[in-house]
Amino acid sequence: MNKAFYLLFIGFFFFSAANAQEFSFGIKGGANYVMGGQITGNSSNGLYFDGTVEAESQVGFHGGAFFEVRFGKFFLRPEFIYSAMETEFPFPKAPAIYSVDKISVPLLFGYNIWGPIDIYGGPAYQNILDGTLEGTEPPNQTIIAQNTPLAGQIGVKAGFGRFELDLRYDHSLSTAESQGLDIINADYGINKANFDDARLNQILLSLSFKIFDSAANPGRRKGGCYF
């Protein structure tokens, strides 16, 4: 599946670049509102907390780069994004932070609905770099945060010259997968537990800057060179 996605991505990239009417590329960054995570304690014959704890949403950050090619009102936009995501589990004695770092490579298809406003959506290949929960034994135990590398994204963006404001929803296409944990009971009030659902979804608010925009340099393009 990974190879097929890469081949599709590369094929679309070269086809689009060869037939594009306009193109731009640049950098982006911003905040992400992160949601998801569920842990259930194991009572061990009534000795320990056995409730289910839902993670509380937290704000993280992201940054990356984009390349966009336009065909009239339609466009294709591959991106590369690093996201640092966190949620917080309010355990009985103390909260614990669940942290996930990931790389996303979305391939977005969009349409200009009016003036500076575009809507878009598409698949994203995602690779989890690290996933940890505070208070586990052994320390920094790796959390399995996904069982498939695919996600879906949908959003809206508005352009203001070389700047863009972008709001999107990023949803993991993984299924829930339980993982056993051993948490420091003396510190957090929960001992043996199951991480019922380690998936994280996010809402991203980004500010993008176009390093180059062919629409802003029509004279150069007419001369046969984009730069």
Helices and strands as residue ranges (DSSP letters): H 2-19, E 22-35, E 38-41, E 52-54, E 56-71, E 74-90, E 95-114, E 117-133, E 150-160, E 163-172, E 179-182, H 185-188, E 192-197, E 201-213, G 214-216, H 218-222
